Amino acid sequence: MEEQVLIFDTTLAAGERSPGCSMNLEDKIRMARQLERLKVDVIEAGVPWASAADFEAVRFIARAVEHSIVAARTRTQKADIDKAWDAIHTAKKPRIHVAAGTSGIHLSRIANREPRQVIEEVSEAVRHARTLCGDVQFSCEDATRTTMDFLCTVVAAAIDAGATTIALPDSIGYALPDEYGALFRLLREHVAGTRTVRLSARCQNDLGLAAANTIAAIQNGARQVECTINGIGERAGLAPLEEVVMAIASRRQKLSLQTGVATEEIFRSSRLLSSITGMLVQRNKALVGTNAFVLEGGIIHDDGGTGPLPYQLISPAMLGIKHSALVLGRHSEKTAVRKRYHELGYTLSDEELERVFPIFCTIAEQKREVFDEDLVAILEETAVSTEEFYHLNHLQVTSGTNLRPTATVELRQKDQRLIDSATGDGPVDAAYRAIERITGVVGKLTEYSIKSVSLGHDAIGEVFVRAEFDGVSFNGRAASTDVIIGSAKAYLEALNRALAAKRRKG
C-alpha cells in the first residue's frame, strides 16, 4: 500500500526571502488560493513576529484558506509563539512552526547558547506552543552540520514536549543525497519517539541537490517535504515543488509513495508566481520551463492518452499544459472564449467574462490568432485587485534615431482627465516622467523586464516593474501587444499600489 507524503509549501515564507520576490498582501492571498487549488497539504504563510505587515499577511491568509493547514514560523521566544498563534488561530487547520539552530556554528556564532540551554529552550517553546495548538512542528536548523548525538537529544526533547512533526533542514545545501538520507535513517534508529511523529525534509539548493536530497530523505522515512513553487528562496532557493512532486508521481512504483497534489495545477501555479514576482524561470527549467516539452521538431503534444512518447517521461497535460486546435480570433464570440478558458481549467463568472472579453477583442484586432498563453495573460491582468487612483486613458510617444523621445500621457483620476508631456532617455523613460509630472509622485525604478507570453512578431509582451516610493518597493505588471503601453500600465499599477498602501496607513 502506498504511503502519503505531505507537501509543505513555503513559497509565501522562505520563498519570499528570495531577492526580488517580495509580495504585497493581495499577491500573497492570490498565491495562497492557488496553492490550495494545487492541493498542497501545508501552506507556510509567513513569519508573524518579523513585522506588522508579515503578521497581517499571515492573519489574512489564515482566514482565506479553507482546506490546507496554515503554518506560521516562529523562534523559541514565548512572545513570538504567542504572536504566531494570534495570526493563525482563526485558520481551520492551524500549525505553529518552531525553529531553532542546532549546529555548533549556530550555537556559538548566532544564538550564543550552550547545548543545555538550547535543549531547555526548545522544550519550553514546544510545550508552550502545544498549549495553544494541537499541531506543532519543530525544525532543527542546520541539522546536517549538527553532531548526531546532540541532534538525537534535541529531537527527543522536542517530541517529549509535544512536537507532532520534526524537520531536519539542510540549511546551506551542504549534504549529499546519501548523507541526507542516512541522517533520517539514523535518527529513526536512535530516537524511539520518531515512530510517533512525522519527519520532514527541507533542502536548500546551493549545490543544485535539493530535489535529489529530498527524494533521498523520503526513501529513508521522511513523510513531509518542504519546498517552493519554481524553487524560489534565499540564495539558490529550495527544492522545487514541481520537481519533487513529479519525481514521486513518475516513479510511484519504485517509491511506493504518493502525494495529494493536483498536478494539473502545477503549470498555472508556476506562471502565477512568475507574474506576481517577475522572477521568470529559465527556458530549460525542468517541467515548467518553456523548453521542457519541446524537441527540435517542435512542441510535444499529448497523444490522446496512449502513453508517453520515446523522448517524453510524462505528458505535459499532467502539469496542466494544454494544447488545442481551437483558434480564437477577432470573429470569436463570448461563448467560444468562455469555452476555451474552461478547457484551460478556468471557470469564468459572467462578471469575469465581461472584464476579459473587451481586452480579448482589442488583442484579437491586433493579432491574427490569440493563443492560450495570451488568454492566461489577459486573465491574470484583469484579476489584479489593485485600487486604481490613476487610470491610463491615452499614451502617445515619438522616438527615433534623430529625435528626442517624447511622451504625452493622459490619465483619468475619477472624473478628471489629466494630460502632460515629458522627454526622456527613451520612450518608456519619457512616459514614466510624464506620469510623474501628472501625479506629482516620483518613484525609483529598481527592476524592469519584458517577456513574450506567446509566439510571433505580434505576441503579447508581459511587462514587470518594481519601483520604490518613499523607500518601499511595489510591483506592477501588465500585458499588451504594445510594450510601451504595457510599460506605462505596469508602472501605474506599482504607483497605485503605493498610494493604496499610503492610504491604509492613514
Secondary structure, DSSP 8 states (H G I E B T S, - for coil): --EE-EEEE-TTTTGGGSTT----HHHHHHHHHHHHHTT-SEEEEE-TTS-HHHHHHHHHHHHH-SSSEEEEEE-S-HHHHHHHHHHHTTSSSEEEEEEEE-SHHIIIIII---HHHHHHHHHHHHHHHHHH-S-EEEEEETGGGS-HHHHHHHHHHHHHHT-SEEEEEETTS---HHHHHHHHHHHHHH-GGGGGSEEEEEEB-TTS-HHHHHHHHHHTT--EEEEBGGG--STT-B-BHHHHHHHHHHTHHHHTEE----GGGHHHHHHHHHHHH-----TT-TTTSTTTTEETTEE----SSS---TT-SS-GGGGT----S--B-TT--HHHHHHHHHHTT----HHHHHHHHHHHHHHHHH-S-B-HHHHHHHHHHHH-----SSEEEEEEEEEETTEEEEEEEEEEETTEEEEEEEE-SSHHHHHHHHHHHHH----EEEEEEEEESSSSTT--EEEEEEEEETTEEEEEEEEESSHHHHHHHHHHHHHHHHHHHHHHH-
